[in-house]
Amino acid sequence: MITEAHLGDCLGGVLRPGNVHSAQGIQDLVKTVFDFLPNRQRLRLIADAGFYDGDFIVFLKENHCVFTIVAHLTPPLKARIGGLRYKHVTSEYSCSEFNYQPYNWQAKERFVVLRRKLPDDWQSFTLPTIRHRLLMMPGEFVRSLNIPTLRFPKNSLYQDTFHHAQMKIKKLTPLY
């Protein structure tokens, strides 16, 4: 389904079986929308990682479409992200960018990385410390109304930290 960003109007859509890749047939659908709209120069497309495909990006560029597509975090991308210099965008986010040509793609593309700042009391923590605080918690699963619930001992040292992370995770929306 393709929608207009501001009003949410549906510009096109296709019903497909549930066992096909999310990018299958997308070029035909987007081409139909391109042909329908009067001015393709101002089109901007935002897509999730299901559309992270070199052929689709070539198609968008040929049609003068500005795009943002979420990238799959592959090992080569992970290796580049760690060594980047980030600029503060807001008090919570930093941003960096680099050029990279994924395997089997025709050209290098611009990749933009957003990084969220850790809370102030976590700034000095190493990854093993964070893992220990969140994953090595004393507790037990108990059933309350037939729902498994994690119960902590009274005065557990990092219980608040765990509950804070748990609430943040619950607020996340899936990408599908």
C-alpha positions as CSV (number, residue, x, y, z in Angstrom):
1,M,0.0,0.0,0.0
2,I,1.3,3.5,-0.9
3,T,-0.2,6.4,1.0
4,E,0.2,10.2,0.8
5,A,2.1,11.3,3.9
6,H,0.1,14.3,5.1
7,L,-3.5,13.2,4.5
8,G,-3.0,9.5,4.5
9,D,-4.8,9.1,1.2
10,C,-4.3,5.7,-0.5
11,L,-2.5,6.1,-3.8
12,G,-2.2,2.4,-4.6
13,G,-2.2,-1.0,-3.2
14,V,-2.0,-4.7,-4.1
15,L,-3.2,-7.8,-2.2
16,R,-0.7,-10.5,-2.2
17,P,-0.3,-13.9,-0.6
18,G,1.4,-13.8,2.8
19,N,4.3,-16.0,1.7
20,V,5.9,-13.5,-0.7
21,H,8.7,-11.0,0.0
22,S,7.5,-7.5,0.9
23,A,9.4,-6.0,-2.1
24,Q,7.9,-8.3,-4.7
25,G,6.0,-6.3,-7.3
26,I,6.8,-3.0,-5.6
27,Q,8.4,-1.5,-8.8
28,D,5.2,-2.0,-10.8
29,L,3.0,-0.5,-8.0
30,V,5.3,2.5,-7.6
31,K,5.5,3.0,-11.4
32,T,1.7,3.1,-11.5
33,V,1.7,5.8,-8.8
34,F,4.4,7.7,-10.7
35,D,2.4,7.6,-13.9
36,F,-0.8,8.8,-12.0
37,L,0.8,11.8,-10.3
38,P,1.4,15.0,-12.3
39,N,4.8,16.0,-10.8
40,R,7.3,13.3,-10.1
41,Q,10.2,15.7,-9.3
42,R,8.8,16.3,-5.8
43,L,8.1,12.8,-4.8
44,R,9.6,11.5,-1.6
45,L,9.4,7.8,-0.6
46,I,9.9,6.4,2.9
47,A,10.1,2.6,3.3
48,D,11.0,0.0,5.8
49,A,13.8,-2.6,5.6
50,G,11.6,-4.9,3.5
51,F,12.4,-2.6,0.5
52,Y,16.1,-2.4,1.1
53,D,17.1,-3.6,-2.4
54,G,19.6,-2.3,-4.9
55,D,17.4,-2.8,-7.9
56,F,14.5,-0.9,-6.2
57,I,16.9,2.0,-5.4
58,V,18.1,2.2,-9.0
59,F,14.4,2.3,-10.1
60,L,13.7,5.2,-7.7
61,K,16.8,7.2,-8.9
62,E,15.8,6.7,-12.6
63,N,12.4,8.2,-11.7
64,H,13.9,11.1,-9.8
65,C,12.4,10.1,-6.5
66,V,14.0,11.2,-3.3
67,F,13.9,8.3,-0.8
68,T,14.7,7.0,2.7
69,I,14.8,3.3,3.2
70,V,15.7,1.6,6.5
71,A,18.8,-0.6,6.0
72,H,19.3,-4.1,7.2
73,L,22.0,-3.9,9.8
74,T,24.5,-6.3,8.2
75,P,27.9,-7.1,9.6
76,P,29.7,-4.7,7.1
77,L,27.4,-1.8,8.2
78,K,27.9,-2.6,11.9
79,A,31.6,-2.4,11.3
80,R,31.4,1.1,9.8
81,I,29.0,2.5,12.3
82,G,31.3,2.1,15.3
83,G,34.1,4.3,13.8
84,L,32.0,7.2,12.6
85,R,32.1,10.8,13.9
86,Y,28.6,11.9,15.1
87,K,27.2,15.4,15.2
88,H,24.6,16.3,17.8
89,V,21.2,16.9,16.2
90,T,19.1,17.3,19.4
91,S,19.8,16.7,23.0
92,E,18.8,13.1,22.5
93,Y,20.0,12.2,19.0
94,S,23.3,12.3,17.1
95,C,23.7,11.8,13.4
96,S,26.5,10.6,11.0
97,E,26.7,9.6,7.4
98,F,28.9,7.6,5.0
99,N,28.9,6.2,1.5
100,Y,28.8,2.4,1.0
101,Q,28.2,0.0,-1.8
102,P,26.4,-3.2,-0.5
103,Y,27.1,-6.5,-2.2
104,N,25.5,-6.8,-5.6
105,W,24.5,-3.2,-5.8
106,Q,25.4,-1.1,-8.8
107,A,26.8,2.0,-7.0
108,K,27.7,3.5,-3.6
109,E,24.8,5.0,-1.7
110,R,24.6,7.5,1.1
111,F,23.8,5.9,4.5
112,V,22.6,8.1,7.4
113,V,22.9,6.8,10.9
114,L,20.9,8.1,13.9
115,R,22.1,7.3,17.3
116,R,20.1,7.8,20.5
117,K,22.0,9.1,23.6
118,L,22.1,6.9,26.7
119,P,20.6,8.3,29.8
120,D,23.2,10.4,31.8
121,D,23.5,7.7,34.6
122,W,24.5,5.2,31.9
123,Q,27.2,7.2,30.1
124,S,30.1,5.5,31.8
125,F,28.8,2.0,31.4
126,T,30.4,-0.6,29.2
127,L,28.3,-3.1,27.2
128,P,29.0,-5.9,29.6
129,T,27.8,-3.7,32.5
130,I,24.6,-2.9,30.7
131,R,24.0,-6.6,29.9
132,H,24.7,-7.5,33.5
133,R,22.3,-4.9,34.8
134,L,19.5,-5.8,32.5
135,L,19.9,-9.6,32.0
136,M,21.5,-10.8,35.2
137,M,18.6,-9.9,37.4
138,P,17.6,-12.0,40.5
139,G,14.0,-12.9,40.0
140,E,11.6,-15.7,39.2
141,F,8.7,-16.2,36.9
142,V,5.3,-16.7,38.7
143,R,1.9,-17.1,37.3
144,S,-0.7,-14.5,38.1
145,L,-4.1,-15.1,36.5
146,N,-2.3,-17.7,34.3
147,I,0.0,-15.0,32.9
148,P,3.8,-15.5,33.5
149,T,5.1,-12.5,35.3
150,L,8.7,-11.7,36.4
151,R,8.8,-11.1,40.1
152,F,11.9,-9.5,41.8
153,P,13.0,-9.8,45.4
154,K,12.2,-6.8,47.6
155,N,14.8,-4.0,47.2
156,S,16.4,-5.5,44.1
157,L,19.2,-3.2,43.1
158,Y,18.4,-2.7,39.4
159,Q,14.6,-3.4,39.4
160,D,13.7,0.2,38.4
161,T,16.2,0.1,35.5
162,F,14.7,-3.2,34.3
163,H,11.1,-1.9,34.5
164,H,12.2,1.4,32.7
165,A,13.7,-0.7,29.8
166,Q,10.7,-3.0,29.8
167,M,8.3,-0.1,29.4
168,K,10.4,1.4,26.6
169,I,10.3,-1.9,24.8
170,K,6.5,-2.2,25.1
171,K,6.1,1.2,23.5
172,L,8.0,0.2,20.4
173,T,5.9,-0.5,17.3
174,P,6.9,-3.4,15.1
175,L,8.3,-2.6,11.6
176,Y,6.0,-4.9,9.8
